[in-house]
Amino acid sequence: MDDLRRFETINDYNAFNNNETRHPLVSVVDLSKANPRQGSKMYFGFYTIFLKDVKCGDLIYGRNTYDYQEGTLVFLAPGQVAGLNSNGETYQPKGYALIFHADLIHGTSLGRHINDYSFFTYQSKEALHLSERERKIVLDCFSKIEYELEHAIDTHSKRLIVQNIDLFLNYCVRFYDRQFITRENVHKGILERFEHLLNEYFQTDKPQTIGLPSVAWCANELNLSAGYFGDLIKKETGKTAQDYIQAKVIDVAKERIFDHSKSVNQIAYELGFKYPQHFTRLFKQRVGQSPNEYRTLN
């Protein structure tokens, strides 16, 4: 696993898996055509979505290991590194990979909102687990893209390919929404743990030393990626994780404002604000009154 294979182009990855390159910027890769191999780390210079059909080792993603079961989709953005640790054993890859270069979607609607698909920032442990029916829909989307690639490139090719990729990604948004609901055993207590984490944070001196808790910090403490955590909180509460944190800050601030032995500036610093005016601005946005006005009126 120490060696790193680099795939900069679509053709690089097609050649590695014994697949023909029909389009320089996009491919549906049939992994069963690849030669048997051992696990390795791989760098991808393009968007990559794996649909694995068999268990073939542990997926290595960043510094984490993920038990890679059947019927799982994993999403990688350009520049990410992933790979398989087959524990020294040779395995036969199976399943499919949809790969497309960013150049394919530049200037398209998908190119303008590709960052809205936050699951490209999820960690591998937050992969999408498909039902059999969902898997068939995914394969149908792949089949439509493959159909276009089997024909000579014409004036319609790019638009139809990009639209089918967009359709596939929109299905994945729906499937992730379903997963947030159905995998309650995995997500159980996340909101309660988030609330406890914030309560505990403001009972210590961490705000003065670290500052205001960020979404990324909270996600890391809860062993989730920032993207997955943010989407999960939005699904559970209807508001963003940042909104939730700010609401907690205001709740704590309201309580402390009644301590007349401390100035508003002192309270701002205690809460983790680097500049008191930022605290005053947030408080007024949330409450409709400045901290001093709120203290006086109450």
C-alpha positions as CSV (number, residue, x, y, z in Angstrom):
1,M,0.0,0.0,0.0
2,D,3.0,2.3,0.0
3,D,3.0,2.8,-3.8
4,L,0.7,5.4,-5.2
5,R,-0.8,4.9,-8.6
6,R,-1.6,8.2,-10.4
7,F,-4.4,8.5,-12.9
8,E,-4.4,12.0,-14.4
9,T,-6.6,11.2,-17.5
10,I,-9.6,9.1,-18.3
11,N,-7.4,7.0,-20.6
12,D,-5.0,6.3,-17.8
13,Y,-7.7,4.6,-15.7
14,N,-9.3,2.9,-18.7
15,A,-5.9,1.3,-19.7
16,F,-5.3,0.2,-16.2
17,N,-8.6,-1.7,-16.2
18,N,-8.4,-3.0,-19.8
19,N,-11.3,-0.8,-20.9
20,E,-11.5,1.0,-24.3
21,T,-11.5,4.8,-24.2
22,R,-14.4,6.0,-26.3
23,H,-14.4,9.6,-25.0
24,P,-11.4,11.4,-23.6
25,L,-13.4,13.0,-20.8
26,V,-15.8,10.4,-19.6
27,S,-16.1,6.6,-19.2
28,V,-18.2,3.9,-17.6
29,V,-15.5,1.4,-16.5
30,D,-16.3,-2.3,-16.3
31,L,-14.0,-3.4,-13.5
32,S,-14.5,-7.1,-14.2
33,K,-12.3,-6.6,-17.3
34,A,-9.3,-5.7,-15.2
35,N,-6.5,-8.1,-14.5
36,P,-6.4,-9.7,-11.0
37,R,-4.4,-7.4,-8.7
38,Q,-3.4,-6.5,-5.2
39,G,-4.5,-3.4,-3.3
40,S,-2.8,-0.1,-3.8
41,K,-3.4,3.6,-3.2
42,M,-4.6,5.6,-6.2
43,Y,-4.7,9.3,-7.0
44,F,-7.6,10.4,-9.3
45,G,-7.4,13.6,-11.4
46,F,-11.1,13.5,-12.2
47,Y,-14.5,12.8,-10.6
48,T,-14.8,9.1,-9.7
49,I,-17.8,7.1,-8.5
50,F,-17.3,3.4,-7.6
51,L,-20.1,0.9,-7.5
52,K,-18.6,-2.2,-6.0
53,D,-20.4,-5.5,-6.3
54,V,-18.2,-7.8,-4.2
55,K,-16.1,-7.5,-1.0
56,C,-12.5,-7.3,-2.1
57,G,-10.6,-5.9,0.8
58,D,-10.7,-2.8,3.0
59,L,-11.1,0.6,1.3
60,I,-8.4,3.0,2.4
61,Y,-9.5,6.6,2.2
62,G,-7.2,9.3,3.7
63,R,-6.1,7.7,6.9
64,N,-9.2,5.7,7.6
65,T,-10.2,2.2,6.7
66,Y,-13.7,1.2,5.6
67,D,-15.2,-2.2,5.4
68,Y,-16.3,-2.2,1.7
69,Q,-19.4,-4.2,1.4
70,E,-21.5,-5.1,-1.7
71,G,-23.8,-2.5,-3.3
72,T,-21.9,0.5,-2.1
73,L,-21.3,3.8,-3.9
74,V,-18.2,5.9,-3.0
75,F,-17.7,9.4,-4.5
76,L,-14.3,11.0,-5.1
77,A,-13.6,14.5,-6.3
78,P,-10.5,15.3,-8.4
79,G,-7.3,15.3,-6.5
80,Q,-8.4,12.8,-3.9
81,V,-6.5,9.6,-3.0
82,A,-8.2,6.3,-2.3
83,G,-7.3,2.6,-2.6
84,L,-7.8,-0.9,-1.4
85,N,-5.9,-2.8,1.2
86,S,-6.3,-6.5,0.1
87,N,-3.9,-7.6,2.9
88,G,-1.4,-8.8,0.3
89,E,-3.9,-11.1,-1.4
90,T,-4.7,-10.9,-5.1
91,Y,-8.4,-10.2,-6.0
92,Q,-10.5,-9.8,-9.1
93,P,-12.1,-6.4,-9.3
94,K,-15.8,-6.4,-10.1
95,G,-18.4,-3.7,-10.4
96,Y,-18.3,-0.4,-12.2
97,A,-16.8,3.1,-12.0
98,L,-18.2,6.2,-13.5
99,I,-15.4,8.6,-14.2
100,F,-15.6,12.1,-15.8
101,H,-13.1,15.0,-16.1
102,A,-14.0,18.5,-14.9
103,D,-13.4,19.7,-18.4
104,L,-16.5,17.7,-19.5
105,I,-18.9,19.8,-17.4
106,H,-17.3,23.3,-17.7
107,G,-19.8,25.7,-19.1
108,T,-22.8,23.4,-18.3
109,S,-25.5,23.6,-15.7
110,L,-23.8,20.6,-13.9
111,G,-20.5,22.4,-13.9
112,R,-22.1,25.4,-12.2
113,H,-23.7,23.4,-9.4
114,I,-21.3,20.3,-9.0
115,N,-20.3,21.6,-5.6
116,D,-23.9,21.3,-4.4
117,Y,-23.4,17.5,-4.5
118,S,-21.7,17.5,-1.1
119,F,-21.3,13.7,-1.0
120,F,-18.1,14.2,-3.0
121,T,-16.6,15.5,0.3
122,Y,-17.9,12.6,2.4
123,Q,-15.5,10.2,4.0
124,S,-15.6,6.6,2.8
125,K,-17.3,5.4,6.0
126,E,-20.2,7.6,4.9
127,A,-20.6,5.9,1.6
128,L,-24.0,5.4,0.0
129,H,-25.5,1.9,0.7
130,L,-27.9,1.0,-2.0
131,S,-31.0,-1.2,-1.9
132,E,-31.4,-3.6,-4.8
133,R,-34.0,-1.3,-6.5
134,E,-31.7,1.7,-6.1
135,R,-28.8,-0.3,-7.6
136,K,-30.9,-1.1,-10.7
137,I,-31.6,2.7,-11.1
138,V,-27.8,3.4,-10.8
139,L,-27.0,0.8,-13.4
140,D,-29.7,2.1,-15.7
141,C,-28.1,5.6,-15.5
142,F,-24.7,4.1,-16.3
143,S,-26.3,2.2,-19.2
144,K,-27.6,5.4,-20.7
145,I,-24.2,7.0,-20.5
146,E,-22.6,3.9,-22.0
147,Y,-25.1,4.0,-24.8
148,E,-24.0,7.5,-25.8
149,L,-20.4,6.5,-25.6
150,E,-20.9,3.6,-27.9
151,H,-22.0,5.9,-30.7
152,A,-19.9,8.3,-32.6
153,I,-19.5,11.7,-30.9
154,D,-22.0,14.2,-32.4
155,T,-23.5,17.6,-31.5
156,H,-25.8,15.9,-29.0
157,S,-23.3,13.7,-27.2
158,K,-22.0,16.1,-24.6
159,R,-25.4,17.4,-23.6
160,L,-26.9,14.0,-23.2
161,I,-24.0,12.5,-21.3
162,V,-23.8,15.5,-18.9
163,Q,-27.6,15.4,-18.4
164,N,-27.5,11.7,-17.6
165,I,-24.6,12.2,-15.1
166,D,-26.7,15.0,-13.5
167,L,-29.7,12.7,-13.4
168,F,-27.6,10.0,-11.7
169,L,-26.3,12.5,-9.1
170,N,-29.8,13.7,-8.4
171,Y,-30.9,10.2,-7.7
172,C,-27.9,9.9,-5.3
173,V,-29.2,12.9,-3.4
174,R,-32.5,11.2,-3.0
175,F,-30.9,7.9,-1.9
176,Y,-28.7,9.7,0.7
177,D,-31.9,11.4,2.1
178,R,-33.3,7.9,2.4
179,Q,-30.1,6.7,4.1
180,F,-30.2,9.5,6.7
181,I,-33.7,8.2,7.7
182,T,-33.2,4.4,7.4
183,R,-29.8,4.1,9.0
184,E,-31.0,5.3,12.4
185,N,-28.8,2.8,14.2
186,V,-25.8,4.5,12.7
187,H,-27.0,8.1,13.2
188,K,-28.9,7.6,16.4
189,G,-28.1,10.2,18.9
190,I,-26.0,12.5,16.6
191,L,-28.2,15.5,17.4
192,E,-28.1,14.8,21.1
193,R,-24.3,14.3,21.0
194,F,-24.0,17.5,19.0
195,E,-26.0,19.4,21.7
196,H,-24.0,17.8,24.5
197,L,-20.7,18.7,22.7
198,L,-21.7,22.4,22.5
199,N,-22.9,22.5,26.1
200,E,-19.7,21.0,27.3
201,Y,-17.6,23.3,25.0
202,F,-19.0,26.5,26.6
203,Q,-18.5,25.2,30.1
204,T,-14.8,25.0,29.6
205,D,-12.1,27.6,28.6
206,K,-12.0,26.2,25.0
207,P,-13.7,29.2,23.5
208,Q,-10.9,31.5,24.8
209,T,-8.2,29.2,23.6
210,I,-9.7,27.7,20.4
211,G,-12.4,30.3,19.5
212,L,-16.0,29.7,18.4
213,P,-16.6,26.0,17.6
214,S,-16.6,25.5,13.8
215,V,-18.7,22.9,11.9
216,A,-15.5,21.1,10.9
217,W,-14.4,20.9,14.6
218,C,-17.8,19.5,15.7
219,A,-17.9,17.0,12.9
220,N,-14.4,15.8,13.7
221,E,-15.3,15.4,17.4
222,L,-18.3,13.3,16.3
223,N,-16.2,11.2,13.8
224,L,-18.0,12.5,10.7
225,S,-16.8,14.5,7.7
226,A,-18.0,18.1,7.7
227,G,-20.1,17.6,4.6
228,Y,-21.9,14.5,5.9
229,F,-22.4,16.1,9.3
230,G,-23.8,19.3,7.8
231,D,-26.2,17.4,5.6
232,L,-27.3,15.2,8.4
233,I,-28.1,18.1,10.8
234,K,-29.9,19.9,8.0
235,K,-32.1,16.8,7.4
236,E,-32.8,16.4,11.1
237,T,-33.4,20.1,12.1
238,G,-34.2,22.0,8.9
239,K,-31.3,24.4,9.5
240,T,-27.6,24.3,8.9
241,A,-25.0,23.1,11.4
242,Q,-23.6,26.7,11.4
243,D,-27.1,28.1,12.3
244,Y,-27.4,25.5,15.1
245,I,-24.0,26.6,16.5
246,Q,-24.9,30.3,16.3
247,A,-28.2,29.6,18.0
248,K,-26.4,27.9,20.9
249,V,-23.9,30.8,21.1
250,I,-26.9,33.2,21.5
251,D,-28.6,31.1,24.1
252,V,-25.4,31.0,26.2
253,A,-24.9,34.7,25.6
254,K,-28.4,35.6,26.8
255,E,-27.7,33.8,30.1
256,R,-24.4,35.5,30.6
257,I,-25.6,38.9,29.8
258,F,-27.5,38.9,33.1
259,D,-24.1,38.8,35.0
260,H,-23.7,42.6,35.4
261,S,-20.2,42.1,36.8
262,K,-19.0,41.5,33.3
263,S,-19.0,43.8,30.3
264,V,-20.4,42.8,27.0
265,N,-16.9,42.8,25.6
266,Q,-15.8,40.4,28.3
267,I,-18.7,38.1,27.5
268,A,-17.8,38.2,23.8
269,Y,-14.2,37.1,24.5
270,E,-15.4,34.4,26.9
271,L,-17.7,33.0,24.1
272,G,-14.7,32.8,21.7
273,F,-15.2,36.0,19.6
274,K,-12.0,37.6,18.5
275,Y,-13.6,40.9,18.1
276,P,-16.5,42.1,20.3
277,Q,-18.2,43.9,17.5
278,H,-18.7,40.6,15.7
279,F,-20.5,39.3,18.7
280,T,-22.7,42.5,18.9
281,R,-23.5,42.1,15.2
282,L,-24.5,38.5,15.4
283,F,-26.6,39.1,18.6
284,K,-28.5,41.9,16.9
285,Q,-29.1,39.8,13.8
286,R,-30.5,37.0,15.9
287,V,-32.3,38.8,18.7
288,G,-33.2,42.1,17.1
289,Q,-31.5,44.1,19.9
290,S,-27.9,44.8,20.8
291,P,-26.5,43.0,23.9
292,N,-26.6,46.2,25.9
293,E,-30.2,46.9,24.8
294,Y,-31.2,43.3,25.7
295,R,-29.5,43.6,29.1
296,T,-31.3,46.9,29.8
297,L,-34.7,45.8,28.7
298,N,-34.6,42.6,30.7
